Amino acid sequence: MSTDLRAALGRLTAGEREALATRWRENAAYWSGRPSGLGAMWAALVDQVAEVDALERLRAAAETEPHTMREARRPRR
């Protein structure tokens, strides 16, 4: 999946990600029996939300700030 999608999902709150995953799960169930293959796409998006949510929980547990290139240029103290 796109890193842009991961970044966008990471900016959402946990509640917003859960609401999105719920809606996308419903879409996956609706489209799963159809020949278009859209069910698999929606399921992949739900998996992506779960992955980002798990990574955000790990980041919060470690209490680290997201890495930025600007911070990388600063000398360590």
N, C-alpha and C positions, 0 to 999 in steps of 0.2 A: 504494500500500500504506500501511498504517497507520504513523504515526510511532512508535507504541508497539512495533510489531514491529521497526522499525529500532533503537530504543533497546535492546530486549531482545537483539537479535542483536549489537549493539555491545558488550554486557556479556560476551558469550561470548569464550573464547579462540579463536585462529585454528584450532586443532585441533578444538575443539568445533563451530565453524561448518563446517569441512570435513566432519566426520562427519554433521552435520545435512544438508548439501547432498548428500552421497552417498546418504543414505537417501531424501531427497526426490526425487533424480534417479531412483532405483529406483521410487518411487511414481509418478512422472510417466510412466515407460516402461510400467509395468503398466496404468495407467489411460488411456493415450493412445488406445487402440483402442476405448474404450467410449463410448457415446453420452451419458454423464452430464456430460461436460465437466470431470471432475476432473483429467484429465491436464494441461489448460491451467492449472488452479489450482496444481498441484504444480510445474509448470515456472515459473510466475510467482514462486513462493516460492524456487525455486533461483536465479532471477535476482536476487531481493532479497538473498539471502545473498551473492552475488557482488558486488553493488553495495556492501553494507555492508563486506565484506571489503576491497574496493578503497579505500573511504574511510578505513577504519581503518589501512591501510598508509600512505596519504598523511599521516594525522594523526601516525602514529608517525615517519615520515620527517621531518616538520617539527618533531618534538619539542615539540608544543604540548599544553597541558592543555585538556581540554574546557571550554567556556564555561559558566559558571553565572551566574545573575542576582545572586547574592550578591557575586561578584567584580566584577560590572559596577558595583555601587554604591560600591565602594572607589575613592578617588582614585588616579590613577596617580602613581607615584613619579618 
